[in-house]
Amino acid sequence: TADAFYNQYHMHNSTPGSIDRNTRRGGFDVSSSFIKKLNLKFSYIWKDIDRDDFQVNSTKSQTYRLTANYRILRKVRMHFKYEKTRTSDPFVTQDPDVRYLVQTSLPQSADEVYSTLSWSVLQNFSLNANFRYVKSDNDRYHVDEDRYESTLSFWYVPVEKVTVSGAYSFMKTSINSQLSYKRYHLED
């Protein structure tokens, strides 16, 4: 199957000094279940933000995504996703007090891997595990970030109207930068 989409949003502000922006977004999805128990999906998404009254006039991003859903056994399912995003001219703001400091809020590129495994042990008991790794960077401000996230969880209904659930999550972030204060970086 194939699907395409497009939407547009225009935000107009009458407040002096505020940012007006026009956001356009579009893309397509192609999916197939050519192998029993396996569904593959490829997506392409683009986004274009045009701004008035701001130092960064436009930001454009392109995202490529590949997802797979696979039923390993009758009660065991796996989901996998790889996503690559590239952003040109990410949104930055100038620090009002220090002349050469800018604050970045978007990386120029990001690669994400996400996987989850679900096991329906019984009709009233299930176990879940997931893992996410994101590598992002901004070459202009020399910032590299690696983020690891993992979660183990369970869901159990011992009797009607009683639900017991729990989870353990772990997250680690590593940021490499020449100089940074909060999210501020030296401007070139």
Secondary structure, DSSP 8 states (H G I E B T S, - for coil): -EEEEEEEEEE---STT--EEEEEEEEEEEEEEEETTEEEEEEEEEEEEEEESSSS-EEEEEEEEEEEEEEEETTEEEEEEEEEEEEES--EEE-SSSTTEEEE-S-SEEEEEEEEEEEEEETTEEEEEEEEEEEEEETTTTEEEEEEEEEEEEEEEEETTEEEEEEEEEEEEEEEESSEETTEEE--
